Amino acid sequence: KAGVTQTPRYLIKTRGQQVTLSCSPISGHRSVSWYQQTPGQGLQFLFEYFSETQRNKGNFPGRFSGRQFSNSRSEMNVSTLELGDSALYLCASSLPETNIQYFGAGTRLSVL
Amino acid sequence: AQSVSQHNHHVILSEAASLELGCNYSYGGTVNLFWYVQYPGQHLQLLLKYFSGDPLVKGIKGFEAEFIKSKFSFNLRKPSVQWSDTAEYFCAASPGYSTLTFGKGTMLLVSP
């Protein structure tokens, strides 16, 4: 069974631009969560989607948004990028009846 | 707010030494607990989990963790570490089937 796939693996953007990251969950998993990982803050929860609905949201500004499609694939978007948005963005999927989360390799975003 | 704290940010051990990484959480009710590991250049992987039952749980690669409710702790242990255990270790918690809150991680370096 294929794991969680995130694309692209690496991105370089400049301040003020926007970016879209993609996540394909494990087949059969309908819950997708996004995290931001930085050396100083560890993993911080961004949001969770289940059946195309945002179920939970972390404490991030509105510049961070996401969505989920009917096939459970998810995207997250960051608008008006800031230097502090440089991080590894992780996607995780899980079955709805358990919160054992399986992580992708992440997208490393560098904002210059 | 719910939180997870890991006692050590960096741990350096020699091969064959015993390991114990501390983790405390702040949830007052039902809690699911996890340890994840991130090997250099790899994605986060589940080491072990506790949902209910025996408070001593065993995971992959010889790791185990003990849930002590009265101390709100879920410490990770391994009797004899190997060089290949060099990685970053994350403790995580959630109140039931909800989003995970992660600790900031402990970087373990095992010298051969």
Interface residues (C-beta under 8 A of the other chain):
Chain A: G3 V4 S33 Y35 Q41 G42 L43 Q44 F45 E48 N56 G58 L90 A92 P96 E97 T98 N99 I100 Q101 Y102 F103 G104 A105 G106
Chain B: N32 F34 Y36 Q42 H43 L44 Q45 L46 K49 F90 A92 S94 Y97 S98 T99 L100 T101 F102 G103 K104 G105
